[in-house]
């Protein structure tokens, strides 16, 4: 098969698999179930993903690229408060990626096959730290503030995914936005 066509087919499968995982969660995934859902043979699916672990790693890599690309398009010139609000909207709009993130995070804590995932978590820390430094947060506080920011956003997103209570969580985020403005002043 032509390598370009094979890559295109793999990407299309990942897109369809991502949709299935969004609806059913990663624990429901088996290669056999996916093959049936996708209308292809198990053998064909295994040509692309030999194991469930390999499939999950591919989904995470796909999401990471998409999210980082989207993050890079955010307007770096907006003020810090507007940026925090856009970041929250970004998290909410990418909720399915967050759902997969949390599921795999749990797996990674107990399974060495997902160790690379845990190392990748700090990607966001570096990007946020850089963004905060550009916005005037002193370098010695930027890493700590980036860590706190990630903890708040991830915690709020986990709560939103678990409860669906957007008004309550948005009210809590409003408190965070106010606190963050005070905490991030030079």
C-alpha positions in Angstrom: 0.0 0.0 0.0 1.1 3.5 -0.7 2.6 5.0 2.5 0.6 8.2 2.1 -2.6 6.3 1.7 -1.8 4.1 4.6 -1.1 7.2 6.8 -4.3 8.8 5.7 -6.2 5.6 6.5 -4.6 5.4 10.0 -5.5 9.0 10.7 -9.1 8.4 9.6 -9.3 5.4 11.8 -7.9 7.4 14.8 -10.6 10.0 14.1 -13.3 7.4 14.2 -11.8 5.7 17.2 -11.6 9.0 19.0 -15.3 9.5 18.4 -16.0 6.0 19.8 -13.8 6.6 22.9 -15.5 10.0 23.5 -18.8 8.2 23.7 -17.8 5.0 25.6 -14.6 5.7 27.4 -11.2 4.0 27.1 -12.1 1.1 29.5 -14.8 -0.1 27.0 -12.2 -0.3 24.2 -11.0 -3.6 22.9 -9.5 -4.0 19.5 -12.2 -6.5 18.6 -15.0 -4.1 19.7 -13.4 -1.3 17.7 -13.0 -3.4 14.6 -16.7 -4.3 14.8 -17.7 -0.7 15.4 -15.5 0.5 12.5 -16.7 -2.2 10.1 -13.2 -3.6 9.5 -11.5 -6.8 10.4 -9.5 -7.2 13.6 -6.5 -8.1 11.5 -6.7 -4.8 9.6 -7.0 -2.8 12.7 -4.0 -4.6 14.3 -1.9 -3.7 11.2 -2.2 -0.1 12.5 -2.3 -0.7 16.3 -0.9 -4.0 17.6 -2.2 -3.5 21.1 -4.8 -1.4 23.0 -1.8 0.4 24.7 -0.4 1.3 21.3 -3.8 2.6 20.2 -4.2 4.7 23.4 -0.7 6.2 23.0 -1.6 7.1 19.4 -4.9 8.8 20.5 -3.0 10.8 23.2 -0.3 11.8 20.7 -3.0 12.9 18.2 -4.8 15.0 20.9 -1.6 16.5 22.1 -0.7 17.8 18.6 -4.2 19.1 18.0 -4.3 20.9 21.4 -0.8 22.3 21.2 -1.5 23.6 17.7 -4.7 25.2 18.9 -3.1 26.7 22.0 -0.4 28.2 19.7 -3.1 30.1 17.8 -4.4 31.9 20.9 -3.7 35.7 20.7 -0.6 36.2 22.8 -1.2 40.0 22.9 -4.4 39.8 24.9 -4.3 40.9 28.6 -3.8 38.2 31.2 -7.4 38.1 32.4 -8.8 37.7 28.9 -6.2 35.1 28.2 -7.3 33.1 31.3 -10.9 33.2 30.2 -10.0 32.1 26.7 -8.0 29.3 28.2 -11.0 28.2 30.2 -13.2 28.3 27.0 -10.4 26.3 25.3 -10.6 23.6 28.0 -14.4 23.4 27.8 -14.4 23.2 24.0 -11.8 20.4 24.1 -13.6 18.4 26.8 -13.3 15.1 25.0 -9.5 15.4 24.9 -9.6 16.2 28.6 -11.8 13.1 29.3 -9.2 10.9 27.5 -6.4 12.8 29.3 -7.9 12.0 32.8 -8.6 8.3 31.9 -5.0 7.8 30.6 -3.6 9.8 33.5 -5.1 7.2 35.9 -3.7 4.4 33.8 -0.3 5.9 33.7 0.0 6.1 37.4 -0.2 2.3 37.6 1.1 1.1 34.3 4.6 1.7 33.0 3.5 1.4 29.4 2.1 4.9 29.7 5.2 6.4 31.3 5.8 8.7 28.3 2.4 10.2 28.9 3.4 11.3 32.4 6.5 13.0 31.0 4.4 14.8 28.5 2.2 16.4 31.2 5.0 19.0 31.8 4.6 20.2 28.1 1.7 22.4 29.2 3.7 23.6 32.2 6.5 25.0 30.0 4.0 26.6 27.6 2.1 28.3 30.3 5.2 29.4 32.1 6.5 31.0 28.9 3.1 32.7 28.3 3.1 34.1 31.9 6.6 35.4 31.6 5.7 37.2 28.4 2.8 38.8 30.3 5.0 40.2 33.0 4.8 37.5 35.7 8.3 37.5 37.3 10.4 34.5 36.2 10.8 33.2 39.8 7.0 33.0 40.2 6.0 32.0 36.7 6.6 28.3 37.2 4.7 28.2 40.5 1.9 30.2 39.0 1.8 28.0 35.9 1.6 24.9 38.2 -1.3 26.4 40.2 -3.1 27.4 37.0 -2.9 23.9 35.5 -4.1 22.4 38.8 -7.1 24.8 38.9 -8.0 24.2 35.2 -7.6 20.4 35.4 -9.5 20.2 38.6 -12.3 22.3 37.4 -12.5 20.3 34.1 -12.5 17.0 36.0 -15.4 18.3 38.1 -17.2 19.6 35.0 -16.8 16.2 33.2 -18.0 14.3 36.3 -21.0 16.5 37.1 -21.9 18.6 34.1 -22.7 21.5 36.5 -21.4 24.3 34.3 -23.0 27.2 36.1 -21.5 26.2 39.5 -18.1 25.6 37.9 -18.1 28.8 35.9 -18.9 30.7 39.2 -15.9 29.0 40.8 -13.8 30.0 37.8 -14.9 33.6 38.1 -13.4 33.5 41.6 -10.2 32.0 40.2 -10.0 34.7 37.5 -10.1 37.4 40.3 -7.6 35.6 42.5 -5.3 34.9 39.5 -5.2 38.6 38.6 -4.1 39.5 42.2 -1.6 36.5 42.3 0.0 37.3 39.0 0.7 41.0 39.5 4.4 41.8 39.2 
